Amino acid sequence: MTQATEAVLPPYTRAVRRALQDVRDAVVAADLLFLEAWEMNRTRDLGVTLRAAQIRRANPGLVAEIDAELKSR
């Protein structure tokens, strides 16, 4: 028998997991997951960058937490 490994699914950071605990709106949850993904792998696509910038401005504390957590890895 082979041992199955557990897949790691988003959210990847503790900061986003905590933020999602109080979210009841699917659009807000999607935005937070998008922000986390963008912080992990930034792209040069203008539309994606503009969306990330809007979400970052609305959540500066969360951005700082995500950045700190990713830098500590």
C-alpha distance (Angstrom), angle and dihedral (degrees) to the residues before:
residue distance angle dihedral
M1 . . .
T2 3.76 . .
Q3 3.72 121.7 .
A4 3.81 114.5 -122.2
T5 3.76 116.2 -132.6
E6 3.75 119.0 -139.1
A7 3.79 112.7 -114.2
V8 3.77 116.1 -127.5
L9 3.78 109.1 -131.3
P10 3.79 130.3 -176.1
P11 2.91 136.8 -49.3
Y12 3.77 91.4 66.1
T13 3.80 99.0 175.1
R14 3.78 129.0 65.6
A15 3.81 88.6 -134.7
V16 3.81 93.1 62.0
R17 3.80 92.4 41.2
R18 3.81 88.7 56.5
A19 3.81 92.6 45.6
L20 3.80 91.8 50.8
Q21 3.80 93.0 54.1
D22 3.81 91.2 78.6
V23 3.81 97.5 37.5
R24 3.80 117.7 105.8
D25 3.81 97.4 166.1
A26 3.82 116.6 89.0
V27 3.81 92.0 -150.9
V28 3.80 92.5 54.4
A29 3.80 90.5 46.7
A30 3.81 90.1 51.0
D31 3.81 90.2 50.3
L32 3.80 92.2 52.3
L33 3.80 92.0 48.4
F34 3.81 89.4 47.0
L35 3.81 90.0 51.4
E36 3.79 91.6 50.6
A37 3.82 91.6 49.5
W38 3.79 91.3 48.0
E39 3.80 92.4 49.4
M40 3.80 88.9 51.8
N41 3.80 95.7 47.0
R42 3.79 115.4 14.8
T43 3.76 117.8 -160.1
R44 3.79 133.4 -158.1
D45 3.80 93.1 -132.3
L46 3.81 105.7 125.5
G47 3.80 97.3 -143.4
V48 3.79 93.1 48.2
T49 3.80 91.5 46.7
L50 3.82 92.2 50.1
R51 3.81 91.5 50.2
A52 3.79 90.8 48.5
A53 3.81 90.6 48.9
Q54 3.81 91.4 54.0
I55 3.79 92.8 49.5
R56 3.81 91.2 45.0
R57 3.82 91.6 53.2
A58 3.80 90.3 51.1
N59 3.85 93.3 48.5
P60 3.82 109.8 34.1
G61 3.80 94.0 151.5
L62 3.79 92.7 51.9
V63 3.80 90.9 47.4
A64 3.80 90.1 53.8
E65 3.81 91.1 49.3
I66 3.81 92.8 48.5
D67 3.82 92.0 47.1
A68 3.81 92.3 48.9
E69 3.78 92.2 47.9
L70 3.81 93.9 48.0
K71 3.81 92.1 47.2
S72 3.81 91.3 51.2
R73 3.82 92.0 57.5
